[in-house]
Amino acid sequence: MNCLVNIWNSFINSFLFDGPWWKDYGIPLLGAIAIPLLVWLLTWFYGAGRAEKQKELEKLRDNLNFILSVSLDTILKLISLRNTWINLIKIEKTYKDTLWNMDISTITKDDWAVIAQTYMVPMGLDMVNVTNYSSCIAVSENYVLHLIKLISAYKIILFKIDGRNLDLRRISTCENPYQKNILIKERIDIDLRESEMFIQTLEFEITCLRDFIRETKELENKYKGLKLDTIKYSEDYKDYFKEMEDNIKKQKEANK
């Protein structure tokens, strides 16, 4: 029996693999089937990989364009808030020396319209989901850290604005003339005491947002095929940036 098995195996090997059949038909047939199959498998594998990478790139592009839009909009709103606040403090300073001795009714109608103004909270950065930008850490180590710091500073500004608006609403509903007089003086006093620090916070946040936009645009050089929206500033805003940079530099020199 073993002898028959050995003869059969010898026949199969010599006929199929060593014989002319394998050389003439087997190898060409295997090549005709295997090579196209391999090509198809490689095409599918790498094609699927490219499609997935393209999808990820498009998602990243959408997220980065969103943060660019939000950052630019926040800059414009904070610059407007800064200018309005500077005007507010300019008016309130005219009452500084006589504030606690004066009758609030002596405040002019136009001045009171500015002092009693509530401010719209500049919505924007609070809508940003930081986790959407975690992949950027691989190419820009501090990108997410800078974003977190921007959001934190932004929330401080919101807290300040919300607090002042709340005080003004409480003043407007106060029916006791004496108490209302005290509340108004306290509010003006707080504005004057905190104005310098608050304006510095606004200017710092604005310049950091400007730098963050530049950092975001630089990601185009680190992701192949990433094309983000163009960001342009008017000459007026460029002048604002220069003024704020000078103010920050002077403050740093004063603190040395």
Solvent accessible surface area in square Angstrom, and as a share of the most:
residue,aa,sasa,rsa
1,M,174,0.78
2,N,119,0.61
3,C,87,0.52
4,L,117,0.58
5,V,70,0.40
6,N,95,0.49
7,I,103,0.52
8,W,152,0.54
9,N,72,0.37
10,S,67,0.43
11,F,101,0.42
12,I,45,0.23
13,N,75,0.39
14,S,53,0.34
15,F,88,0.37
16,L,52,0.26
17,F,104,0.43
18,D,98,0.51
19,G,8,0.08
20,P,94,0.59
21,W,93,0.33
22,W,62,0.22
23,K,124,0.52
24,D,88,0.45
25,Y,139,0.53
26,G,4,0.03
27,I,92,0.47
28,P,73,0.46
29,L,101,0.50
30,L,100,0.50
31,G,24,0.23
32,A,66,0.51
33,I,104,0.53
34,A,40,0.31
35,I,110,0.56
36,P,75,0.47
37,L,96,0.48
38,L,100,0.50
39,V,83,0.48
40,W,151,0.53
41,L,83,0.41
42,L,86,0.43
43,T,82,0.48
44,W,152,0.53
45,F,126,0.52
46,Y,124,0.47
47,G,24,0.23
48,A,47,0.36
49,G,31,0.29
50,R,156,0.57
51,A,65,0.50
52,E,92,0.41
53,K,148,0.63
54,Q,85,0.38
55,K,136,0.58
56,E,101,0.45
57,L,27,0.14
58,E,79,0.35
59,K,135,0.57
60,L,16,0.08
61,R,52,0.19
62,D,94,0.49
63,N,26,0.13
64,L,0,0.00
65,N,28,0.14
66,F,84,0.35
67,I,1,0.00
68,L,2,0.01
69,S,68,0.44
70,V,12,0.07
71,S,1,0.00
72,L,41,0.20
73,D,57,0.29
74,T,0,0.00
75,I,0,0.00
76,L,62,0.31
77,K,81,0.34
78,L,0,0.00
79,I,3,0.02
80,S,65,0.42
81,L,14,0.07
82,R,6,0.02
83,N,53,0.27
84,T,40,0.23
85,W,1,0.00
86,I,69,0.35
87,N,67,0.35
88,L,0,0.00
89,I,10,0.05
90,K,145,0.61
91,I,25,0.13
92,E,0,0.00
93,K,119,0.50
94,T,100,0.58
95,Y,25,0.09
96,K,120,0.51
97,D,134,0.70
98,T,75,0.44
99,L,5,0.02
100,W,128,0.45
101,N,141,0.72
102,M,27,0.12
103,D,85,0.44
104,I,20,0.10
105,S,90,0.58
106,T,84,0.49
107,I,15,0.08
108,T,74,0.43
109,K,178,0.75
110,D,111,0.58
111,D,31,0.16
112,W,77,0.27
113,A,66,0.51
114,V,31,0.18
115,I,1,0.01
116,A,34,0.26
117,Q,76,0.34
118,T,63,0.37
119,Y,17,0.06
120,M,178,0.79
121,V,37,0.22
122,P,7,0.05
123,M,103,0.46
124,G,3,0.03
125,L,1,0.00
126,D,59,0.31
127,M,117,0.52
128,V,15,0.09
129,N,80,0.41
130,V,38,0.22
131,T,98,0.57
132,N,60,0.31
133,Y,2,0.01
134,S,62,0.40
135,S,65,0.42
136,C,0,0.00
137,I,85,0.43
138,A,96,0.74
139,V,51,0.29
140,S,13,0.08
141,E,140,0.63
142,N,72,0.37
143,Y,0,0.00
144,V,17,0.10
145,L,85,0.42
146,H,69,0.31
147,L,0,0.00
148,I,78,0.40
149,K,120,0.51
150,L,8,0.04
151,I,18,0.09
152,S,56,0.36
153,A,19,0.15
154,Y,0,0.00
155,K,114,0.48
156,I,109,0.55
157,I,0,0.00
158,L,22,0.11
159,F,163,0.68
160,K,32,0.14
161,I,0,0.00
162,D,71,0.37
163,G,33,0.32
164,R,2,0.01
165,N,6,0.03
166,L,106,0.53
167,D,27,0.14
168,L,11,0.05
169,R,133,0.48
170,R,114,0.42
171,I,5,0.03
172,S,78,0.51
173,T,102,0.59
174,C,26,0.15
175,E,165,0.74
176,N,82,0.42
177,P,109,0.69
178,Y,160,0.61
179,Q,79,0.35
180,K,65,0.28
181,N,35,0.18
182,I,46,0.24
183,L,27,0.14
184,I,11,0.06
185,K,12,0.05
186,E,72,0.32
187,R,14,0.05
188,I,0,0.00
189,D,37,0.19
190,I,47,0.24
191,D,0,0.00
192,L,27,0.13
193,R,157,0.57
194,E,68,0.31
195,S,9,0.06
196,E,114,0.51
197,M,132,0.59
198,F,12,0.05
199,I,31,0.15
200,Q,44,0.19
201,T,32,0.19
202,L,0,0.00
203,E,5,0.02
204,F,108,0.45
205,E,1,0.00
206,I,0,0.00
207,T,9,0.05
208,C,36,0.22
209,L,0,0.00
210,R,29,0.11
211,D,60,0.31
212,F,4,0.02
213,I,6,0.03
214,R,123,0.45
215,E,34,0.15
216,T,0,0.00
217,K,51,0.22
218,E,82,0.37
219,L,1,0.01
220,E,52,0.24
221,N,132,0.68
222,K,102,0.43
223,Y,41,0.16
224,K,199,0.84
225,G,45,0.43
226,L,5,0.03
227,K,159,0.67
228,L,15,0.08
229,D,77,0.40
230,T,98,0.57
231,I,33,0.17
232,K,167,0.71
233,Y,50,0.19
234,S,56,0.36
235,E,117,0.53
236,D,95,0.49
237,Y,60,0.23
238,K,98,0.42
239,D,91,0.47
240,Y,61,0.23
241,F,9,0.04
242,K,119,0.50
243,E,79,0.36
244,M,0,0.00
245,E,68,0.31
246,D,51,0.27
247,N,50,0.26
248,I,36,0.18
249,K,126,0.53
250,K,134,0.57
251,Q,55,0.24
252,K,124,0.53
253,E,91,0.41
254,A,79,0.61
255,N,109,0.56
256,K,200,0.85
